[in-house]
Amino acid sequence: MKHVINLGLFLFVLWLGMSGHFGPLVLTLGVITAAVTVYLAIRIDLIDHESYLLHPSPSLFLRFFS
């Protein structure tokens, strides 16, 4: 469950950072998009308890946005 939440938060923050808009409609669409992506990742069994495709860390965000 922890990996699912981390993936959802990472996708939403990435989506928000790339869009740069903070309106209510855009935020709602971002949450829906991240939720659908996480749902599809669960359905195709992409997320399991042993491996994790992306290890988000503060240094990853610093490298991306600097």
Helices and strands as residue ranges (DSSP letters): H 2-19, H 24-43, H 58-65
